Amino acid sequence: ERHPPRVSDREIGGSLAGSIDWATQAMKLADELQDRDLQAILRCVRGHAQAALGDWEDAAAGYRASLALFRELGRPTMPPEPIAGLSRIALARGDVEGAMKTIGEVIAHFDGGGSVDGTEDPIWIYLTCHQVLAATGSPRAVEFLDRAHALLSERAAALGDEERASFLANVPTNRAVVAASIASGRAASV
């Protein structure tokens, strides 16, 4: 499945605002091409950048638009990512109950055997489930931390030593999974 890589600060000039500009420009092209799948992906990507800036309203609007398009297109593995984004926004705003209600759909998706194949960052989705469940005190939080850690370990194992060190140290999601795993006593490293 085709989808753009995670927008990173380094790749587009070092700013989250640049990430938003990049996604906006790419969305114009996707609109011209009438590529609805790409439109959905890019709305989610822009939502990530806006959320990183704390622009909750625009991020939520992007995530909701992405979610609606993925559902309209019948892409069952893709909605967990914008849903996780919406849940993270609720959690950042201190709305633990709203975050749990939102992420509950993703947890039900996994409980029903659903996957997140084709999403931009499945580790981030698992980590979000873990963080929201941990915020509620749910014992299931470790289940999703273990899933995130297992996938991170699988991906890291395919890399050489230098690449692995960079992958684990320079990707915020990966650092968070390693830190949470160590803090929980579930894993010493990847």
Disulfide bonds with the S-S distance in Angstrom:
none
